[in-house]
């Protein structure tokens, strides 16, 4: 048991650093999508959302084109490099660390993968904690993303991330919207991995070890995470960027008040046929970003673990302990970890791993 716990902890640490490296790569490539999504959410505020899907909403491609046309090149999509870097590192660190902590707490046996419902529990708990802790980084970066949209006299004009963090702290808003941000994290973490794993294992029987298995599973997980997390993302964006009204009061007293006002004034079907699409304004960019990050990250993990042939070919690998109990070492996210594990010498076990066809 000690061998498996030590091995699990070693690979957890390695994955922690690998996750940050992959996040910097994938977030750098997909950051324009995130900026377009955030600006679409701000443009939607206070307007009735009518039309099916996003046909009459604010299309992300138009925002990308207008941002490029405004001059400044691609650097405009990143607000400031220090803010982008710190936000990405904090996002990945909080998400991975909080999920792994609760996952290990719920599933202390390092020899087994947790049940599907355990993934949900770990995702919800880890998401709430990670989202709350990461909120100060998120609020500064979100404000920097949309600052250019306001008139010059209404801009916050943060010089850099440190300047923005100090000014937000002076405002007393470091944890404004943190609960909603945590619920957004929870929607992402409890849905994406679990649904992708469920779809992957079932799609294997239809498609076999084909690339479409991973693509279908990833799309299913991302679509579920997108549906669950984006309403919280829309509320979080408004809480992070809101300013006092002329009477000194803020337009939203909190996440629940923001939700009620959005449903009343923007989603009400009696007002110009409004619908719930207001919560998904900018959704095209959000989905594309999540899908690209999830898919590229899996292939990057395969490359890291020297997987370059059949990453989706899952075969049951077991080992026998002294009492004769078989333990499955299947990992739902990538088979590279399994194949790496079975190559390691298993000290103290009477039988080594057995794979069909070996």
C-alpha positions in Angstrom: 0.0 0.0 0.0 2.9 2.4 0.8 4.4 1.8 -2.6 1.2 2.8 -4.4 0.6 5.8 -2.1 4.2 7.0 -2.7 3.9 6.4 -6.5 0.6 8.2 -6.6 2.0 11.2 -4.7 5.0 11.3 -7.0 2.9 11.3 -10.1 0.5 13.8 -8.6 3.4 16.2 -8.1 4.6 15.7 -11.6 1.1 16.2 -13.0 0.8 19.4 -11.0 3.8 21.0 -12.8 2.8 19.5 -16.1 -0.7 20.8 -15.7 0.7 24.4 -15.3 3.0 24.0 -18.4 0.1 22.7 -20.5 -2.2 25.4 -19.2 0.2 28.2 -20.2 0.4 26.7 -23.7 -3.4 26.1 -24.2 -4.5 29.3 -22.4 -2.0 31.4 -24.5 -3.5 30.0 -27.7 -7.1 30.3 -26.6 -7.0 33.6 -24.7 -8.6 35.6 -27.6 -11.7 33.4 -27.2 -11.8 34.2 -23.5 -11.6 38.0 -24.1 -14.3 37.8 -26.8 -16.5 35.8 -24.4 -16.0 38.3 -21.5 -16.7 41.3 -23.7 -19.8 39.7 -25.2 -21.1 39.2 -21.6 -20.6 42.9 -20.9 -22.3 44.0 -24.1 -25.3 41.8 -23.2 -25.9 43.5 -19.9 -29.2 45.2 -19.6 -30.4 44.1 -23.0 -33.2 41.6 -23.8 -31.8 38.5 -25.4 -34.1 37.5 -28.3 -33.6 35.0 -31.1 -32.7 31.3 -31.1 -29.2 30.4 -30.1 -26.8 33.3 -30.6 -28.3 34.6 -33.8 -29.3 38.0 -32.3 -26.7 38.0 -29.5 -23.2 39.4 -29.6 -21.1 37.1 -31.8 -17.6 36.4 -30.7 -16.1 36.5 -34.2 -17.3 40.1 -34.6 -15.6 41.1 -31.3 -12.4 39.4 -32.4 -12.5 41.3 -35.7 -13.2 44.6 -34.0 -10.5 44.1 -31.4 -7.9 43.5 -34.1 -9.2 46.4 -36.2 -8.7 48.7 -33.2 -4.9 48.2 -33.5 -2.3 47.0 -31.1 -2.0 43.5 -32.6 -2.5 40.2 -30.7 -1.1 41.7 -27.5 -4.5 43.4 -27.0 -6.0 40.0 -26.3 -3.8 39.4 -23.3 -4.4 42.8 -21.5 -1.0 42.6 -19.8 1.5 39.7 -19.8 2.0 39.7 -16.1 -1.8 39.6 -15.4 -2.3 36.8 -18.0 0.6 34.7 -16.6 -0.5 35.1 -12.9 -4.1 34.5 -13.7 -3.3 31.3 -15.7 -1.0 29.9 -13.0 -3.4 30.7 -10.2 -6.3 29.2 -12.1 -4.5 26.0 -12.8 -2.9 25.7 -9.4 -6.1 26.3 -7.4 -8.1 24.0 -9.7 -5.7 21.1 -9.7 -4.6 21.4 -6.0 -8.2 21.7 -4.6 -9.5 18.8 -6.8 -6.6 16.5 -5.9 -6.9 17.3 -2.2 -10.6 16.4 -2.0 -10.2 13.5 -4.4 -7.5 11.9 -2.2 -9.6 12.6 0.9 -12.7 10.9 -0.6 -10.7 8.1 -2.3 -7.8 7.4 0.1 -6.9 4.0 -1.5 -4.3 5.0 -4.1 -4.8 1.6 -5.9 -8.3 2.4 -7.1 -9.9 5.1 -9.1 -12.8 6.8 -7.4 -16.4 6.0 -8.3 -18.3 8.3 -10.7 -20.2 10.0 -7.9 -16.9 10.5 -5.9 -15.6 12.5 -8.9 -18.7 14.7 -8.6 -18.1 15.3 -4.9 -14.4 16.1 -5.4 -15.3 18.4 -8.3 -17.9 20.4 -6.4 -15.9 20.7 -3.2 -12.6 21.4 -5.0 -14.3 23.8 -7.3 -15.8 25.9 -4.5 -12.6 26.1 -2.6 -10.4 26.7 -5.6 -12.8 29.3 -7.1 -13.0 31.3 -3.9 -9.2 31.3 -3.4 -8.6 32.3 -7.1 -11.1 35.1 -7.1 -8.7 38.0 -6.5 -6.7 37.0 -9.6 -9.8 36.6 -11.6 -11.4 40.0 -10.7 -8.3 42.0 -11.7 -7.8 40.2 -15.0 -11.6 40.4 -15.9 -11.5 44.2 -15.3 -8.4 44.6 -17.4 -10.1 42.6 -20.3 -13.1 44.9 -20.5 -11.5 48.3 -19.5 -10.9 49.3 -23.1 -14.7 49.1 -23.9 -15.5 52.1 -21.6 -15.0 55.8 -22.2 -11.7 57.1 -21.2 -13.0 58.9 -18.1 -14.6 55.6 -16.9 -11.7 53.3 -17.3 -9.8 51.9 -14.3 -6.5 52.0 -16.1 -4.6 49.4 -14.1 -0.9 49.8 -14.9 -0.2 46.1 -14.2 -1.5 43.2 -12.2 0.1 44.4 -8.9 -1.5 47.8 -9.3 -4.9 46.3 -10.1 -4.7 44.0 -7.1 -3.8 46.9 -4.7 -6.7 49.0 -6.0 -9.2 46.2 -5.8 -8.0 45.5 -2.2 -8.5 49.2 -1.4 -12.0 48.9 -2.8 -12.7 45.9 -0.6 -13.7 43.8 -3.5 -11.0 41.1 -3.6 -13.7 38.4 -2.9 -16.6 40.0 -4.6 -18.4 37.3 -6.5 -16.1 34.6 -5.0 -19.0 32.2 -4.2 -20.3 32.4 -7.8 -16.7 32.0 -9.1 -16.5 28.9 -7.0 -19.7 27.5 -8.4 -18.4 28.2 -11.9 -15.3 26.1 -11.0 -17.5 23.4 -9.5 -19.6 23.2 -12.7 -16.5 22.8 -14.7 -14.7 20.3 -12.5 -17.6 18.0 -11.6 -18.9 17.7 -15.1 -16.1 17.7 -17.6 -13.9 14.8 -16.3 -16.8 12.6 -15.2 -18.9 12.9 -18.3 -15.8 12.6 -20.6 -14.8 9.4 -18.8 -18.4 8.0 -18.9 -18.7 8.8 -22.6 -15.2 7.4 -23.4 -15.8 4.0 -21.8 -19.2 3.7 -23.6 -18.1 5.0 -26.9 -15.2 2.6 -27.0 -17.6 -0.3 -27.7 -18.9 1.6 -30.8 -15.8 3.2 -32.2 -13.0 1.1 -30.7 -9.5 2.6 -30.4 -10.2 5.5 -32.9 -9.5 9.2 -32.6 -13.3 9.8 -32.7 -13.6 8.1 -29.3 -11.6 10.8 -27.6 -13.2 13.6 -29.6 -16.7 12.4 -28.8 -15.9 12.0 -25.1 -14.2 15.4 -24.9 -17.1 17.1 -26.7 -19.6 15.5 -24.3 -17.7 16.5 -21.2 -17.1 20.0 -22.5 -20.7 20.5 -23.5 -21.9 19.4 -20.1 -19.4 21.7 -18.3 -20.3 24.5 -20.6 -24.0 24.2 -19.8 -23.5 24.0 -16.1 -20.8 26.6 -15.6 -21.5 29.5 -18.0 -24.5 30.9 -16.2 -22.3 31.3 -13.2 -19.6 32.8 -15.4 -22.0 35.4 -16.7 -23.0 36.4 -13.2 -19.4 36.4 -12.0 -18.3 38.7 -14.8 -21.0 41.3 -13.9 -20.2 41.2 -10.2 -16.5 41.6 -11.0 -16.9 44.6 -13.3 -19.9 46.5 -11.8 -19.5 50.1 -10.8 -21.5 52.2 -8.3 -24.6 53.9 -9.7 -25.2 57.7 -9.4 -26.9 57.1 -6.0 -23.8 55.3 -4.7 -25.3 51.8 -4.7 -24.1 48.9 -6.8 -26.5 47.5 -9.5 -26.2 44.0 -7.9 -26.3 43.2 -4.2 -24.8 39.7 -4.9 -25.0 36.7 -7.1 -28.7 35.8 -6.4 -29.8 39.4 -7.0 -27.9 39.4 -10.3 -29.6 36.2 -11.3 -33.0 37.5 -10.5 -32.5 40.8 -12.4 -31.2 38.9 -15.4 -34.2 36.6 -15.5 -36.6 39.5 -15.0 -35.2 42.0 -17.5 -33.2 40.0 -20.0 -34.7 36.5 -20.1 -38.4 37.4 -19.7 -40.4 36.1 -22.8 -43.0 38.8 -22.3 -40.4 41.5 -23.0 -39.5 41.3 -26.7 -39.5 37.5 -26.5 -36.4 37.3 -24.3 -35.0 34.0 -23.4 -32.4 32.3 -21.2 -29.7 32.9 -23.9 -28.7 36.0 -21.9 -26.7 33.7 -19.6 -24.9 32.2 -22.6 -23.9 35.4 -24.5 -20.5 34.7 -25.9 -21.1 31.0 -25.6 -19.5 30.1 -28.9 -16.2 31.4 -27.7 -16.5 29.8 -24.3 -17.3 26.4 -25.8 -14.5 26.6 -28.4 -12.0 27.6 -25.7 -13.0 24.8 -23.3 -13.0 22.2 -26.1 -9.6 23.3 -27.4 -8.0 23.3 -23.9 -9.5 19.9 -23.0 -8.5 18.2 -26.3 -5.0 19.7 -26.7 -4.3 18.9 -23.0 -5.0 15.2 -23.5 -2.7 14.9 -26.4 0.0 16.9 -24.6 -0.3 14.4 -21.7 0.1 11.6 -24.1 3.3 13.2 -25.5 4.5 13.7 -22.0 4.0 10.1 -21.1 5.5 9.0 -24.4 2.2 7.9 -25.8 2.2 8.1 -29.6 0.3 5.1 -30.9 -3.2 4.2 -29.5 -4.0 6.5 -26.6 -7.6 5.4 -26.5 -7.0 1.7 -26.5 -7.9 0.8 -23.0 -7.3 -2.8 -21.8 -8.0 -3.9 -18.3 -4.7 -4.2 -16.4 -4.7 -5.8 -13.0 -2.2 -7.0 -10.5 -2.6 -9.6 -7.8 -1.8 -9.0 -4.2 -0.9 -11.7 -1.6 -4.5 -12.3 -0.6 -5.4 -12.8 -4.2 -7.3 -9.6 -4.8 -7.2 -8.0 -8.2 -6.9 -4.2 -8.4 -7.8 -2.2 -11.5 -5.4 0.6 -12.3 -7.5 2.2 -15.1 -7.2 6.0 -15.3 -10.1 7.8 -16.9 -8.1 10.7 -18.4 -5.3 9.1 -20.2 -4.0 5.6 -20.6 -0.4 6.8 -20.6 -0.3 6.8 -16.8 -1.5 3.1 -16.8 1.1 1.9 -19.2 3.8 3.8 -17.4 2.7 2.2 -14.1 2.7 -1.3 -15.5 6.3 -0.9 -16.6 7.5 -0.2 -13.0 8.9 -3.0 -10.9 6.3 -3.9 -8.2 8.2 -4.6 -5.1 6.8 -7.2 -2.7 4.1 -8.6 -5.0 4.1 -12.2 -6.0 2.8 -11.6 -9.5 3.6 -8.8 -12.0 1.1 -7.0 -14.2 -0.6 -9.0 -16.8 -1.9 -7.4 -20.0 -3.8 -9.2 -22.7 -1.6 -10.0 -25.6 1.7 -9.7 -23.6 
